[in-house]
């Protein structure tokens, strides 16, 4: 995983990120690989670190990034 050691999020943002990650993972076709989950989590962390707080936007950004990485 990328280095997010300097990132700090309040509990409400962590909740939003968890919601986004759960929804993103649930939308993937089976089988879901750990590398996909890791890529989604990293994308969500990056977007949240840049100020995004909408769980739907976080989910969509992560899924779009995953599609680009898979190509």
DRENVEXVO-183434 format. One record per residue: residue in one letter; residue number from 1; y, x, z of N, C-alpha, C, O in turn. Coordinates in Angstrom, 3 decimals. Example, Ala and Ser with C-alpha at 12.3 -4.5 7.8 and 13.67 -1.06 7.14 Angstrom:
<rs>
<r><selum>A</selum><keke>1</keke><n_c2>-5.690</n_c2><n_c1>13.190</n_c1><n_c3>7.800</n_c3><ca_c2>-4.500</ca_c2><ca_c1>12.300</ca_c1><ca_c3>7.800</ca_c3><c_c2>-3.300</c_c2><c_c1>13.200</c_c1><c_c3>7.800</c_c3><o_c2>-3.319</o_c2><o_c1>14.236</o_c1><o_c3>8.465</o_c3></r>
<r><selum>S</selum><keke>2</keke><n_c2>-2.250</n_c2><n_c1>12.850</n_c1><n_c3>7.080</n_c3><ca_c2>-1.060</ca_c2><ca_c1>13.670</ca_c1><ca_c3>7.140</ca_c3><c_c2>0.030</c_c2><c_c1>12.900</c_c1><c_c3>7.870</c_c3><o_c2>1.138</o_c2><o_c1>13.409</o_c1><o_c3>8.039</o_c3></r>
</rs>
This chain:
<rs>
<r><selum>X</selum><keke>1</keke><n_c2>-1.177</n_c2><n_c1>0.842</n_c1><n_c3>0.000</n_c3><ca_c2>0.000</ca_c2><ca_c1>0.000</ca_c1><ca_c3>0.000</ca_c3><c_c2>1.239</c_c2><c_c1>0.886</c_c1><c_c3>0.000</c_c3><o_c2>1.239</o_c2><o_c1>1.973</o_c1><o_c3>0.578</o_c3></r>
<r><selum>X</selum><keke>2</keke><n_c2>2.263</n_c2><n_c1>0.424</n_c1><n_c3>-0.635</n_c3><ca_c2>3.524</ca_c2><ca_c1>1.157</ca_c1><ca_c3>-0.667</ca_c3><c_c2>4.059</c_c2><c_c1>1.311</c_c1><c_c3>0.752</c_c3><o_c2>3.596</o_c2><o_c1>0.640</o_c1><o_c3>1.675</o_c3></r>
<r><selum>X</selum><keke>3</keke><n_c2>5.029</n_c2><n_c1>2.191</n_c1><n_c3>0.918</n_c3><ca_c2>5.584</ca_c2><ca_c1>2.454</ca_c1><ca_c3>2.238</ca_c3><c_c2>6.651</c_c2><c_c1>1.418</c_c1><c_c3>2.582</c_c3><o_c2>7.750</o_c2><o_c1>1.432</o_c1><o_c3>2.029</o_c3></r>
<r><selum>X</selum><keke>4</keke><n_c2>6.310</n_c2><n_c1>0.529</n_c1><n_c3>3.494</n_c3><ca_c2>7.246</ca_c2><ca_c1>-0.464</ca_c1><ca_c3>3.991</ca_c3><c_c2>7.515</c_c2><c_c1>-0.234</c_c1><c_c3>5.478</c_c3><o_c2>7.882</o_c2><o_c1>-1.161</o_c1><o_c3>6.199</o_c3></r>
<r><selum>X</selum><keke>5</keke><n_c2>7.328</n_c2><n_c1>1.013</n_c1><n_c3>5.930</n_c3><ca_c2>7.456</ca_c2><ca_c1>1.314</ca_c1><ca_c3>7.356</ca_c3><c_c2>8.870</c_c2><c_c1>1.080</c_c1><c_c3>7.890</c_c3><o_c2>9.041</o_c2><o_c1>0.846</o_c1><o_c3>9.086</o_c3></r>
<r><selum>X</selum><keke>6</keke><n_c2>9.871</n_c2><n_c1>1.138</n_c1><n_c3>7.035</n_c3><ca_c2>11.248</ca_c2><ca_c1>0.911</ca_c1><ca_c3>7.484</ca_c3><c_c2>11.678</c_c2><c_c1>-0.545</c_c1><c_c3>7.358</c_c3><o_c2>12.794</o_c2><o_c1>-0.897</o_c1><o_c3>7.739</o_c3></r>
<r><selum>X</selum><keke>7</keke><n_c2>10.817</n_c2><n_c1>-1.380</n_c1><n_c3>6.835</n_c3><ca_c2>11.151</ca_c2><ca_c1>-2.796</ca_c1><ca_c3>6.680</ca_c3><c_c2>10.956</c_c2><c_c1>-3.512</c_c1><c_c3>8.009</c_c3><o_c2>10.010</o_c2><o_c1>-3.240</o_c1><o_c3>8.748</o_c3></r>
<r><selum>X</selum><keke>8</keke><n_c2>11.855</n_c2><n_c1>-4.415</n_c1><n_c3>8.289</n_c3><ca_c2>11.783</ca_c2><ca_c1>-5.202</ca_c1><ca_c3>9.514</ca_c3><c_c2>12.181</c_c2><c_c1>-6.636</c_c1><c_c3>9.177</c_c3><o_c2>13.198</o_c2><o_c1>-6.872</o_c1><o_c3>8.527</o_c3></r>
<r><selum>X</selum><keke>9</keke><n_c2>11.368</n_c2><n_c1>-7.585</n_c1><n_c3>9.627</n_c3><ca_c2>11.619</ca_c2><ca_c1>-8.988</ca_c1><ca_c3>9.317</ca_c3><c_c2>11.541</c_c2><c_c1>-9.826</c_c1><c_c3>10.587</c_c3><o_c2>10.677</o_c2><o_c1>-9.592</o_c1><o_c3>11.431</o_c3></r>
<r><selum>X</selum><keke>10</keke><n_c2>12.433</n_c2><n_c1>-10.797</n_c1><n_c3>10.728</n_c3><ca_c2>12.337</ca_c2><ca_c1>-11.711</ca_c1><ca_c3>11.862</ca_c3><c_c2>11.128</c_c2><c_c1>-12.642</c_c1><c_c3>11.691</c_c3><o_c2>10.628</o_c2><o_c1>-12.809</o_c1><o_c3>10.579</o_c3></r>
<r><selum>X</selum><keke>11</keke><n_c2>10.662</n_c2><n_c1>-13.241</n_c1><n_c3>12.782</n_c3><ca_c2>9.465</ca_c2><ca_c1>-14.081</ca_c1><ca_c3>12.727</ca_c3><c_c2>9.526</c_c2><c_c1>-15.199</c_c1><c_c3>11.680</c_c3><o_c2>8.512</o_c2><o_c1>-15.502</o_c1><o_c3>11.051</o_c3></r>
<r><selum>X</selum><keke>12</keke><n_c2>10.687</n_c2><n_c1>-15.811</n_c1><n_c3>11.485</n_c3><ca_c2>10.777</ca_c2><ca_c1>-16.898</ca_c1><ca_c3>10.511</ca_c3><c_c2>10.573</c_c2><c_c1>-16.400</c_c1><c_c3>9.085</c_c3><o_c2>10.034</o_c2><o_c1>-17.130</o_c1><o_c3>8.253</o_c3></r>
<r><selum>X</selum><keke>13</keke><n_c2>10.990</n_c2><n_c1>-15.177</n_c1><n_c3>8.789</n_c3><ca_c2>10.792</ca_c2><ca_c1>-14.615</ca_c1><ca_c3>7.456</ca_c3><c_c2>9.321</c_c2><c_c1>-14.235</c_c1><c_c3>7.270</c_c3><o_c2>8.761</o_c2><o_c1>-14.420</o_c1><o_c3>6.190</o_c3></r>
<r><selum>X</selum><keke>14</keke><n_c2>8.708</n_c2><n_c1>-13.714</n_c1><n_c3>8.305</n_c3><ca_c2>7.279</ca_c2><ca_c1>-13.394</ca_c1><ca_c3>8.241</ca_c3><c_c2>6.482</c_c2><c_c1>-14.658</c_c1><c_c3>7.959</c_c3><o_c2>5.522</o_c2><o_c1>-14.637</o_c1><o_c3>7.189</o_c3></r>
<r><selum>X</selum><keke>15</keke><n_c2>6.881</n_c2><n_c1>-15.750</n_c1><n_c3>8.581</n_c3><ca_c2>6.221</ca_c2><ca_c1>-17.038</ca_c1><ca_c3>8.342</ca_c3><c_c2>6.344</c_c2><c_c1>-17.465</c_c1><c_c3>6.879</c_c3><o_c2>5.379</o_c2><o_c1>-17.941</o_c1><o_c3>6.280</o_c3></r>
<r><selum>X</selum><keke>16</keke><n_c2>7.520</n_c2><n_c1>-17.295</n_c1><n_c3>6.318</n_c3><ca_c2>7.768</ca_c2><ca_c1>-17.639</ca_c1><ca_c3>4.911</ca_c3><c_c2>6.928</c_c2><c_c1>-16.744</c_c1><c_c3>4.002</c_c3><o_c2>6.363</o_c2><o_c1>-17.215</o_c1><o_c3>3.016</o_c3></r>
<r><selum>X</selum><keke>17</keke><n_c2>6.847</n_c2><n_c1>-15.458</n_c1><n_c3>4.333</n_c3><ca_c2>6.055</ca_c2><ca_c1>-14.534</ca_c1><ca_c3>3.522</ca_c3><c_c2>4.570</c_c2><c_c1>-14.888</c_c1><c_c3>3.592</c_c3><o_c2>3.870</o_c2><o_c1>-14.826</o_c1><o_c3>2.581</o_c3></r>
<r><selum>X</selum><keke>18</keke><n_c2>4.088</n_c2><n_c1>-15.257</n_c1><n_c3>4.773</n_c3><ca_c2>2.685</ca_c2><ca_c1>-15.663</ca_c1><ca_c3>4.914</ca_c3><c_c2>2.393</c_c2><c_c1>-16.909</c_c1><c_c3>4.084</c_c3><o_c2>1.362</o_c2><o_c1>-16.997</o_c1><o_c3>3.417</o_c3></r>
<r><selum>X</selum><keke>19</keke><n_c2>3.307</n_c2><n_c1>-17.864</n_c1><n_c3>4.131</n_c3><ca_c2>3.153</ca_c2><ca_c1>-19.092</ca_c1><ca_c3>3.341</ca_c3><c_c2>3.080</c_c2><c_c1>-18.767</c_c1><c_c3>1.851</c_c3><o_c2>2.236</o_c2><o_c1>-19.302</o_c1><o_c3>1.132</o_c3></r>
<r><selum>X</selum><keke>20</keke><n_c2>3.960</n_c2><n_c1>-17.898</n_c1><n_c3>1.400</n_c3><ca_c2>3.990</ca_c2><ca_c1>-17.508</ca_c1><ca_c3>-0.019</ca_c3><c_c2>2.705</c_c2><c_c1>-16.785</c_c1><c_c3>-0.412</c_c3><o_c2>2.142</o_c2><o_c1>-17.058</o_c1><o_c3>-1.472</o_c3></r>
<r><selum>X</selum><keke>21</keke><n_c2>2.240</n_c2><n_c1>-15.871</n_c1><n_c3>0.427</n_c3><ca_c2>1.023</ca_c2><ca_c1>-15.125</ca_c1><ca_c3>0.115</ca_c3><c_c2>-0.188</c_c2><c_c1>-16.048</c_c1><c_c3>0.092</c_c3><o_c2>-1.010</o_c2><o_c1>-15.967</o_c1><o_c3>-0.821</o_c3></r>
<r><selum>X</selum><keke>22</keke><n_c2>-0.306</n_c2><n_c1>-16.916</n_c1><n_c3>1.078</n_c3><ca_c2>-1.432</ca_c2><ca_c1>-17.859</ca_c1><ca_c3>1.113</ca_c3><c_c2>-1.464</c_c2><c_c1>-18.726</c_c1><c_c3>-0.142</c_c3><o_c2>-2.524</o_c2><o_c1>-18.936</o_c1><o_c3>-0.733</o_c3></r>
<r><selum>X</selum><keke>23</keke><n_c2>-0.295</n_c2><n_c1>-19.228</n_c1><n_c3>-0.547</n_c3><ca_c2>-0.227</ca_c2><ca_c1>-20.082</ca_c1><ca_c3>-1.738</ca_c3><c_c2>-0.550</c_c2><c_c1>-19.290</c_c1><c_c3>-3.001</c_c3><o_c2>-1.239</o_c2><o_c1>-19.789</o_c1><o_c3>-3.891</o_c3></r>
<r><selum>X</selum><keke>24</keke><n_c2>-0.058</n_c2><n_c1>-18.066</n_c1><n_c3>-3.079</n_c3><ca_c2>-0.314</ca_c2><ca_c1>-17.239</ca_c1><ca_c3>-4.261</ca_c3><c_c2>-1.803</c_c2><c_c1>-16.921</c_c1><c_c3>-4.379</c_c3><o_c2>-2.379</o_c2><o_c1>-17.036</o_c1><o_c3>-5.461</o_c3></r>
<r><selum>X</selum><keke>25</keke><n_c2>-2.421</n_c2><n_c1>-16.526</n_c1><n_c3>-3.280</n_c3><ca_c2>-3.851</ca_c2><ca_c1>-16.200</ca_c1><ca_c3>-3.300</ca_c3><c_c2>-4.670</c_c2><c_c1>-17.434</c_c1><c_c3>-3.648</c_c3><o_c2>-5.627</o_c2><o_c1>-17.346</o_c1><o_c3>-4.417</o_c3></r>
<r><selum>X</selum><keke>26</keke><n_c2>-4.304</n_c2><n_c1>-18.585</n_c1><n_c3>-3.089</n_c3><ca_c2>-5.036</ca_c2><ca_c1>-19.827</ca_c1><ca_c3>-3.354</ca_c3><c_c2>-4.958</c_c2><c_c1>-20.240</c_c1><c_c3>-4.817</c_c3><o_c2>-5.835</o_c2><o_c1>-20.949</o_c1><o_c3>-5.310</o_c3></r>
<r><selum>X</selum><keke>27</keke><n_c2>-3.918</n_c2><n_c1>-19.804</n_c1><n_c3>-5.510</n_c3><ca_c2>-3.759</ca_c2><ca_c1>-20.195</ca_c1><ca_c3>-6.908</ca_c3><c_c2>-4.520</c_c2><c_c1>-19.291</c_c1><c_c3>-7.873</c_c3><o_c2>-4.625</o_c2><o_c1>-19.602</o_c1><o_c3>-9.060</o_c3></r>
<r><selum>X</selum><keke>28</keke><n_c2>-5.049</n_c2><n_c1>-18.182</n_c1><n_c3>-7.377</n_c3><ca_c2>-5.785</ca_c2><ca_c1>-17.257</ca_c1><ca_c3>-8.244</ca_c3><c_c2>-7.188</c_c2><c_c1>-17.784</c_c1><c_c3>-8.527</c_c3><o_c2>-7.799</o_c2><o_c1>-18.425</o_c1><o_c3>-7.672</o_c3></r>
<r><selum>X</selum><keke>29</keke><n_c2>-7.696</n_c2><n_c1>-17.513</n_c1><n_c3>-9.730</n_c3><ca_c2>-9.074</ca_c2><ca_c1>-17.903</ca_c1><ca_c3>-10.027</ca_c3><c_c2>-10.054</c_c2><c_c1>-17.000</c_c1><c_c3>-9.277</c_c3><o_c2>-9.762</o_c2><o_c1>-15.838</o_c1><o_c3>-8.992</o_c3></r>
<r><selum>X</selum><keke>30</keke><n_c2>-11.199</n_c2><n_c1>-17.554</n_c1><n_c3>-8.971</n_c3><ca_c2>-12.257</ca_c2><ca_c1>-16.773</ca_c1><ca_c3>-8.299</ca_c3><c_c2>-12.880</c_c2><c_c1>-15.831</c_c1><c_c3>-9.313</c_c3><o_c2>-12.924</o_c2><o_c1>-16.186</o_c1><o_c3>-10.491</o_c3></r>
<r><selum>X</selum><keke>31</keke><n_c2>-13.345</n_c2><n_c1>-14.703</n_c1><n_c3>-8.952</n_c3><ca_c2>-13.244</ca_c2><ca_c1>-14.087</ca_c1><ca_c3>-7.632</ca_c3><c_c2>-11.887</c_c2><c_c1>-13.421</c_c1><c_c3>-7.454</c_c3><o_c2>-11.333</o_c2><o_c1>-12.850</o_c1><o_c3>-8.394</o_c3></r>
<r><selum>X</selum><keke>32</keke><n_c2>-11.363</n_c2><n_c1>-13.501</n_c1><n_c3>-6.248</n_c3><ca_c2>-10.095</ca_c2><ca_c1>-12.865</ca_c1><ca_c3>-5.908</ca_c3><c_c2>-10.409</c_c2><c_c1>-11.474</c_c1><c_c3>-5.371</c_c3><o_c2>-11.148</o_c2><o_c1>-11.328</o_c1><o_c3>-4.397</o_c3></r>
<r><selum>X</selum><keke>33</keke><n_c2>-9.851</n_c2><n_c1>-10.470</n_c1><n_c3>-6.002</n_c3><ca_c2>-10.092</ca_c2><ca_c1>-9.083</ca_c1><ca_c3>-5.606</ca_c3><c_c2>-9.046</c_c2><c_c1>-8.632</c_c1><c_c3>-4.587</c_c3><o_c2>-7.906</o_c2><o_c1>-9.097</o_c1><o_c3>-4.604</o_c3></r>
<r><selum>X</selum><keke>34</keke><n_c2>-9.438</n_c2><n_c1>-7.743</n_c1><n_c3>-3.721</n_c3><ca_c2>-8.513</ca_c2><ca_c1>-7.239</ca_c1><ca_c3>-2.705</ca_c3><c_c2>-7.306</c_c2><c_c1>-6.553</c_c1><c_c3>-3.348</c_c3><o_c2>-6.213</o_c2><o_c1>-6.565</o_c1><o_c3>-2.781</o_c3></r>
<r><selum>X</selum><keke>35</keke><n_c2>-7.493</n_c2><n_c1>-5.964</n_c1><n_c3>-4.509</n_c3><ca_c2>-6.369</ca_c2><ca_c1>-5.319</ca_c1><ca_c3>-5.189</ca_c3><c_c2>-5.332</c_c2><c_c1>-6.352</c_c1><c_c3>-5.623</c_c3><o_c2>-4.135</o_c2><o_c1>-6.063</o_c1><o_c3>-5.641</o_c3></r>
<r><selum>X</selum><keke>36</keke><n_c2>-5.789</n_c2><n_c1>-7.557</n_c1><n_c3>-5.972</n_c3><ca_c2>-4.853</ca_c2><ca_c1>-8.628</ca_c1><ca_c3>-6.325</ca_c3><c_c2>-4.055</c_c2><c_c1>-9.058</c_c1><c_c3>-5.098</c_c3><o_c2>-2.839</o_c2><o_c1>-9.237</o_c1><o_c3>-5.170</o_c3></r>
<r><selum>X</selum><keke>37</keke><n_c2>-4.743</n_c2><n_c1>-9.220</n_c1><n_c3>-3.984</n_c3><ca_c2>-4.071</ca_c2><ca_c1>-9.632</ca_c1><ca_c3>-2.749</ca_c3><c_c2>-3.063</c_c2><c_c1>-8.563</c_c1><c_c3>-2.334</c_c3><o_c2>-1.953</o_c2><o_c1>-8.888</o_c1><o_c3>-1.911</o_c3></r>
<r><selum>X</selum><keke>38</keke><n_c2>-3.437</n_c2><n_c1>-7.310</n_c1><n_c3>-2.450</n_c3><ca_c2>-2.535</ca_c2><ca_c1>-6.223</ca_c1><ca_c3>-2.094</ca_c3><c_c2>-1.298</c_c2><c_c1>-6.226</c_c1><c_c3>-2.994</c_c3><o_c2>-0.179</o_c2><o_c1>-6.054</o_c1><o_c3>-2.511</o_c3></r>
<r><selum>X</selum><keke>39</keke><n_c2>-1.497</n_c2><n_c1>-6.419</n_c1><n_c3>-4.292</n_c3><ca_c2>-0.364</ca_c2><ca_c1>-6.445</ca_c1><ca_c3>-5.226</ca_c3><c_c2>0.566</c_c2><c_c1>-7.615</c_c1><c_c3>-4.922</c_c3><o_c2>1.788</o_c2><o_c1>-7.472</o_c1><o_c3>-4.969</o_c3></r>
<r><selum>X</selum><keke>40</keke><n_c2>-0.012</n_c2><n_c1>-8.769</n_c1><n_c3>-4.610</n_c3><ca_c2>0.800</ca_c2><ca_c1>-9.938</ca_c1><ca_c3>-4.252</ca_c3><c_c2>1.603</c_c2><c_c1>-9.663</c_c1><c_c3>-2.984</c_c3><o_c2>2.798</o_c2><o_c1>-9.951</o_c1><o_c3>-2.922</o_c3></r>
<r><selum>X</selum><keke>41</keke><n_c2>0.938</n_c2><n_c1>-9.106</n_c1><n_c3>-1.977</n_c3><ca_c2>1.604</ca_c2><ca_c1>-8.825</ca_c1><ca_c3>-0.704</ca_c3><c_c2>2.760</c_c2><c_c1>-7.846</c_c1><c_c3>-0.896</c_c3><o_c2>3.838</o_c2><o_c1>-8.038</o_c1><o_c3>-0.332</o_c3></r>
<r><selum>X</selum><keke>42</keke><n_c2>2.540</n_c2><n_c1>-6.802</n_c1><n_c3>-1.685</n_c3><ca_c2>3.597</ca_c2><ca_c1>-5.820</ca_c1><ca_c3>-1.933</ca_c3><c_c2>4.783</c_c2><c_c1>-6.454</c_c1><c_c3>-2.647</c_c3><o_c2>5.933</o_c2><o_c1>-6.170</o_c1><o_c3>-2.314</o_c3></r>
<r><selum>X</selum><keke>43</keke><n_c2>4.510</n_c2><n_c1>-7.308</n_c1><n_c3>-3.620</n_c3><ca_c2>5.591</ca_c2><ca_c1>-7.974</ca_c1><ca_c3>-4.355</ca_c3><c_c2>6.390</c_c2><c_c1>-8.882</c_c1><c_c3>-3.425</c_c3><o_c2>7.617</o_c2><o_c1>-8.933</o_c1><o_c3>-3.503</o_c3></r>
<r><selum>X</selum><keke>44</keke><n_c2>5.695</n_c2><n_c1>-9.594</n_c1><n_c3>-2.552</n_c3><ca_c2>6.371</ca_c2><ca_c1>-10.484</ca_c1><ca_c3>-1.604</ca_c3><c_c2>7.201</c_c2><c_c1>-9.674</c_c1><c_c3>-0.615</c_c3><o_c2>8.333</o_c2><o_c1>-10.046</o_c1><o_c3>-0.304</o_c3></r>
<r><selum>X</selum><keke>45</keke><n_c2>6.655</n_c2><n_c1>-8.588</n_c1><n_c3>-0.128</n_c3><ca_c2>7.419</ca_c2><ca_c1>-7.723</ca_c1><ca_c3>0.786</ca_c3><c_c2>8.681</c_c2><c_c1>-7.187</c_c1><c_c3>0.118</c_c3><o_c2>9.753</o_c2><o_c1>-7.184</o_c1><o_c3>0.722</o_c3></r>
<r><selum>X</selum><keke>46</keke><n_c2>8.555</n_c2><n_c1>-6.736</n_c1><n_c3>-1.120</n_c3><ca_c2>9.721</ca_c2><ca_c1>-6.210</ca_c1><ca_c3>-1.848</ca_c3><c_c2>10.785</c_c2><c_c1>-7.289</c_c1><c_c3>-2.029</c_c3><o_c2>11.967</o_c2><o_c1>-7.054</o_c1><o_c3>-1.778</o_c3></r>
<r><selum>X</selum><keke>47</keke><n_c2>10.362</n_c2><n_c1>-8.463</n_c1><n_c3>-2.463</n_c3><ca_c2>11.324</ca_c2><ca_c1>-9.547</ca_c1><ca_c3>-2.707</ca_c3><c_c2>11.978</c_c2><c_c1>-10.002</c_c1><c_c3>-1.405</c_c3><o_c2>13.181</o_c2><o_c1>-10.264</o_c1><o_c3>-1.379</o_c3></r>
<r><selum>X</selum><keke>48</keke><n_c2>11.213</n_c2><n_c1>-10.098</n_c1><n_c3>-0.342</n_c3><ca_c2>11.774</ca_c2><ca_c1>-10.492</ca_c1><ca_c3>0.950</ca_c3><c_c2>12.725</c_c2><c_c1>-9.416</c_c1><c_c3>1.467</c_c3><o_c2>13.766</o_c2><o_c1>-9.728</o_c1><o_c3>2.045</o_c3></r>
<r><selum>X</selum><keke>49</keke><n_c2>12.370</n_c2><n_c1>-8.164</n_c1><n_c3>1.261</n_c3><ca_c2>13.237</ca_c2><ca_c1>-7.058</ca_c1><ca_c3>1.675</ca_c3><c_c2>14.563</c_c2><c_c1>-7.102</c_c1><c_c3>0.915</c_c3><o_c2>15.596</o_c2><o_c1>-6.687</o_c1><o_c3>1.439</o_c3></r>
<r><selum>X</selum><keke>50</keke><n_c2>14.531</n_c2><n_c1>-7.605</n_c1><n_c3>-0.321</n_c3><ca_c2>15.747</ca_c2><ca_c1>-7.736</ca_c1><ca_c3>-1.139</ca_c3><c_c2>16.502</c_c2><c_c1>-9.028</c_c1><c_c3>-0.869</c_c3><o_c2>17.519</o_c2><o_c1>-9.302</o_c1><o_c3>-1.506</o_c3></r>
<r><selum>X</selum><keke>51</keke><n_c2>16.000</n_c2><n_c1>-9.835</n_c1><n_c3>0.091</n_c3><ca_c2>16.759</ca_c2><ca_c1>-11.008</ca_c1><ca_c3>0.512</ca_c3><c_c2>16.207</c_c2><c_c1>-12.365</c_c1><c_c3>0.135</c_c3><o_c2>16.749</o_c2><o_c1>-13.384</o_c1><o_c3>0.561</o_c3></r>
<r><selum>X</selum><keke>52</keke><n_c2>15.139</n_c2><n_c1>-12.408</n_c1><n_c3>-0.657</n_c3><ca_c2>14.581</ca_c2><ca_c1>-13.711</ca_c1><ca_c3>-1.046</ca_c3><c_c2>13.925</c_c2><c_c1>-14.366</c_c1><c_c3>0.167</c_c3><o_c2>13.173</o_c2><o_c1>-13.719</o_c1><o_c3>0.895</o_c3></r>
<r><selum>X</selum><keke>53</keke><n_c2>14.212</n_c2><n_c1>-15.658</n_c1><n_c3>0.383</n_c3><ca_c2>13.667</ca_c2><ca_c1>-16.370</ca_c1><ca_c3>1.538</ca_c3><c_c2>12.947</c_c2><c_c1>-17.663</c_c1><c_c3>1.168</c_c3><o_c2>12.385</o_c2><o_c1>-18.324</o_c1><o_c3>2.041</o_c3></r>
<r><selum>X</selum><keke>54</keke><n_c2>12.955</n_c2><n_c1>-18.026</n_c1><n_c3>-0.086</n_c3><ca_c2>12.286</ca_c2><ca_c1>-19.253</ca_c1><ca_c3>-0.536</ca_c3><c_c2>10.812</c_c2><c_c1>-18.941</c_c1><c_c3>-0.779</c_c3><o_c2>10.491</o_c2><o_c1>-18.091</o_c1><o_c3>-1.610</o_c3></r>
<r><selum>X</selum><keke>55</keke><n_c2>9.901</n_c2><n_c1>-19.625</n_c1><n_c3>-0.059</n_c3><ca_c2>8.482</ca_c2><ca_c1>-19.309</ca_c1><ca_c3>-0.221</ca_c3><c_c2>7.959</c_c2><c_c1>-19.563</c_c1><c_c3>-1.630</c_c3><o_c2>7.076</o_c2><o_c1>-18.845</o_c1><o_c3>-2.099</o_c3></r>
<r><selum>X</selum><keke>56</keke><n_c2>8.490</n_c2><n_c1>-20.570</n_c1><n_c3>-2.303</n_c3><ca_c2>8.047</ca_c2><ca_c1>-20.853</ca_c1><ca_c3>-3.674</ca_c3><c_c2>8.518</c_c2><c_c1>-19.741</c_c1><c_c3>-4.611</c_c3><o_c2>7.772</o_c2><o_c1>-19.302</o_c1><o_c3>-5.485</o_c3></r>
<r><selum>X</selum><keke>57</keke><n_c2>9.745</n_c2><n_c1>-19.295</n_c1><n_c3>-4.426</n_c3><ca_c2>10.255</ca_c2><ca_c1>-18.190</ca_c1><ca_c3>-5.252</ca_c3><c_c2>9.456</c_c2><c_c1>-16.918</c_c1><c_c3>-4.988</c_c3><o_c2>9.125</o_c2><o_c1>-16.191</o_c1><o_c3>-5.925</o_c3></r>
<r><selum>X</selum><keke>58</keke><n_c2>9.143</n_c2><n_c1>-16.643</n_c1><n_c3>-3.725</n_c3><ca_c2>8.348</ca_c2><ca_c1>-15.464</ca_c1><ca_c3>-3.392</ca_c3><c_c2>6.971</c_c2><c_c1>-15.537</c_c1><c_c3>-4.046</c_c3><o_c2>6.480</o_c2><o_c1>-14.550</o_c1><o_c3>-4.595</o_c3></r>
<r><selum>X</selum><keke>59</keke><n_c2>6.361</n_c2><n_c1>-16.705</n_c1><n_c3>-3.982</n_c3><ca_c2>5.043</ca_c2><ca_c1>-16.898</ca_c1><ca_c3>-4.591</ca_c3><c_c2>5.112</c_c2><c_c1>-16.663</c_c1><c_c3>-6.099</c_c3><o_c2>4.285</o_c2><o_c1>-15.938</o_c1><o_c3>-6.652</o_c3></r>
<r><selum>X</selum><keke>60</keke><n_c2>6.066</n_c2><n_c1>-17.256</n_c1><n_c3>-6.747</n_c3><ca_c2>6.190</ca_c2><ca_c1>-17.128</ca_c1><ca_c3>-8.202</ca_c3><c_c2>6.491</c_c2><c_c1>-15.700</c_c1><c_c3>-8.629</c_c3><o_c2>5.919</o_c2><o_c1>-15.202</o_c1><o_c3>-9.598</o_c3></r>
<r><selum>X</selum><keke>61</keke><n_c2>7.387</n_c2><n_c1>-15.046</n_c1><n_c3>-7.906</n_c3><ca_c2>7.703</ca_c2><ca_c1>-13.652</ca_c1><ca_c3>-8.227</ca_c3><c_c2>6.462</c_c2><c_c1>-12.774</c_c1><c_c3>-8.108</c_c3><o_c2>6.212</o_c2><o_c1>-11.919</o_c1><o_c3>-8.958</o_c3></r>
<r><selum>X</selum><keke>62</keke><n_c2>5.695</n_c2><n_c1>-12.989</n_c1><n_c3>-7.057</n_c3><ca_c2>4.486</ca_c2><ca_c1>-12.183</ca_c1><ca_c3>-6.852</ca_c3><c_c2>3.462</c_c2><c_c1>-12.436</c_c1><c_c3>-7.952</c_c3><o_c2>2.860</o_c2><o_c1>-11.497</o_c1><o_c3>-8.472</o_c3></r>
<r><selum>X</selum><keke>63</keke><n_c2>3.266</n_c2><n_c1>-13.700</n_c1><n_c3>-8.304</n_c3><ca_c2>2.302</ca_c2><ca_c1>-14.025</ca_c1><ca_c3>-9.358</ca_c3><c_c2>2.739</c_c2><c_c1>-13.472</c_c1><c_c3>-10.708</c_c3><o_c2>1.913</o_c2><o_c1>-12.978</o_c1><o_c3>-11.475</o_c3></r>
<r><selum>X</selum><keke>64</keke><n_c2>4.029</n_c2><n_c1>-13.550</n_c1><n_c3>-11.000</n_c3><ca_c2>4.530</ca_c2><ca_c1>-12.980</ca_c1><ca_c3>-12.255</ca_c3><c_c2>4.333</c_c2><c_c1>-11.473</c_c1><c_c3>-12.288</c_c3><o_c2>3.924</o_c2><o_c1>-10.915</o_c1><o_c3>-13.307</o_c3></r>
<r><selum>X</selum><keke>65</keke><n_c2>4.623</n_c2><n_c1>-10.820</n_c1><n_c3>-11.174</n_c3><ca_c2>4.430</ca_c2><ca_c1>-9.371</ca_c1><ca_c3>-11.131</ca_c3><c_c2>2.964</c_c2><c_c1>-9.002</c_c1><c_c3>-11.295</c_c3><o_c2>2.638</o_c2><o_c1>-8.024</o_c1><o_c3>-11.967</o_c3></r>
<r><selum>X</selum><keke>66</keke><n_c2>2.083</n_c2><n_c1>-9.780</n_c1><n_c3>-10.687</n_c3><ca_c2>0.641</ca_c2><ca_c1>-9.525</ca_c1><ca_c3>-10.820</ca_c3><c_c2>0.208</c_c2><c_c1>-9.647</c_c1><c_c3>-12.274</c_c3><o_c2>-0.597</o_c2><o_c1>-8.845</o_c1><o_c3>-12.747</o_c3></r>
<r><selum>X</selum><keke>67</keke><n_c2>0.724</n_c2><n_c1>-10.624</n_c1><n_c3>-12.978</n_c3><ca_c2>0.387</ca_c2><ca_c1>-10.798</ca_c1><ca_c3>-14.393</ca_c3><c_c2>0.849</c_c2><c_c1>-9.596</c_c1><c_c3>-15.206</c_c3><o_c2>0.136</o_c2><o_c1>-9.148</o_c1><o_c3>-16.104</o_c3></r>
<r><selum>X</selum><keke>68</keke><n_c2>2.017</n_c2><n_c1>-9.077</n_c1><n_c3>-14.907</n_c3><ca_c2>2.543</ca_c2><ca_c1>-7.919</ca_c1><ca_c3>-15.639</ca_c3><c_c2>1.717</c_c2><c_c1>-6.673</c_c1><c_c3>-15.359</c_c3><o_c2>1.474</o_c2><o_c1>-5.873</o_c1><o_c3>-16.263</o_c3></r>
<r><selum>X</selum><keke>69</keke><n_c2>1.287</n_c2><n_c1>-6.503</n_c1><n_c3>-14.128</n_c3><ca_c2>0.508</ca_c2><ca_c1>-5.324</ca_c1><ca_c3>-13.756</ca_c3><c_c2>-0.871</c_c2><c_c1>-5.364</c_c1><c_c3>-14.399</c_c3><o_c2>-1.417</o_c2><o_c1>-4.317</o_c1><o_c3>-14.747</o_c3></r>
<r><selum>X</selum><keke>70</keke><n_c2>-1.439</n_c2><n_c1>-6.543</n_c1><n_c3>-14.563</n_c3><ca_c2>-2.780</ca_c2><ca_c1>-6.682</ca_c1><ca_c3>-15.124</ca_c3><c_c2>-2.840</c_c2><c_c1>-6.397</c_c1><c_c3>-16.611</c_c3><o_c2>-3.925</o_c2><o_c1>-6.155</o_c1><o_c3>-17.138</o_c3></r>
<r><selum>X</selum><keke>71</keke><n_c2>-1.728</n_c2><n_c1>-6.415</n_c1><n_c3>-17.297</n_c3><ca_c2>-1.721</ca_c2><ca_c1>-6.219</ca_c1><ca_c3>-18.761</ca_c3><c_c2>-1.948</c_c2><c_c1>-4.803</c_c1><c_c3>-19.142</c_c3><o_c2>-1.970</o_c2><o_c1>-4.479</o_c1><o_c3>-20.329</o_c3></r>
</rs>
